[in-house]
């Protein structure tokens, strides 16, 4: 009887020891869920590259980082860990819209950093679209062992609410601000003097065709906080006919504010209209210049 009790106690301890290499965790604020099997992580969190993010709704064009802080359990070779990291984004129907087989494929000599921080970043842009729901899957594995660590995040994408749209009979997929110097979407309303700023329209459709071409107008107006006009372009395209596919792919009027004496707040208005019908679309945004 005593022997049976001892054996039972041993089996319970053995099962506990095996299970201790596995973990499941969920962030109740963001919904970020992690599962570890052989690999463990002190902290997993979202950030913008500098500050932690405690939400799962992102603005179109935003860059989101998933940070795996002090991840352990790798079978090391010469003190180097050899992680692999797969990133995948799927839509609600289960279709894969983004897939990176191994973000750490270039680290063939391994990584010798302690504590080890692994990081994945996701740019929430095409083929991801605003007003959509998606699921992010990240799978980390040990290339020298069998340990794995997984992260899952359901997230929503919203358009930039700083850009106000008035639309009459035209359709579009995305409208967003883009900085040529930073090579990234401008999130919020902060921009810089001497920065080449694009207000990009993607997927514009609905123009009346004539002999396979469309004829559109494009005006650009920029004013300071007192209503003084800084830039006033009445029609950047003129009478030139364009292929509908050109406009559908991307229409990107741009401007640069060079005069630092005008103050920090400017309002921008872009109007696109169909010269063969009454259809038009207007986008306005206020920028704080730095």
C-alpha positions, 0 to 999 in steps of 0.5 A: 500500500505504501509502495502504491502511494509512493508510485502515485505521487511520483507519477503526479510529479512527473506529469506536472514536470512534463506539463511545466514546459507548456504554457497558455496565456491571454491578454484580456485587453488586446486579446493576444493569446500565446501558447508555449511548448518547450519555449517560454517567454517572460512577456509578450506585448504589442508596441509601435516600436517605442511605446506599448500598445493596448488595443487591437484596432489599428489605423490603415498604414500603422506599423505594429510590433509583436515583442517576445521578451526574454524568450527561453528554451532554445537548444543552443550551439556555441551559446547561440540560439537558432529561432525561426519565426513564421508570420501569417495574416488571414481574413474571416473566410480563412484566406491567407492575405500575408505570409512570411515563412521565416522572418529570421531566415538570414540569421544562419549563424544564430543569435547570441543575445541575453536576454533574448528579444524576438520581434515581428512587425506588421504593416497594416496596409495592402493587401490588408484593407481598412474596415476589415477584420483579420487574424495574425498568427506568429509561430516561433520554433527552435531550429535545433530542437523541438520547442515552439511558441505561438501567438494569435491576435484578432484585429480590426483595421480602421481608416485614418479618421483625420482625413474627412471624405465627401463623396458623390458617386465614386468608389474607392478602397483607401485614402491615406497620407504618405511621407516620401522621406520616411517611406511610410504612411503618416498616422495621425496629423503630424508632418514636417516642413520640407517633407514631400507629402502625398494624399493617396487614393487607391481603387478610385472608380466610377468615372464616365468613360469616353473611347476607353478614357476618363477625363478628371479634374484634380485641384489642390489647396493648402491654407494656413490656420488664418485661411491664407492660401499657401498652395492653390492648384486649380487643375493638376491634370488638365484636358489629358485623357487617362486610362481608368486602370491608372486612376484605379491603381493609385492617384497621388497628388503631393505637396511640400510646405517649405515656409516655416514662418506660416505657422504649424497648422495647415489645412489641405483640400483635394478635390477630384471630379469627373469632367463627363459627369457630376461625380466627385470626391473631396478629401480634407485633412489638417496637419500639424507641422514640426 
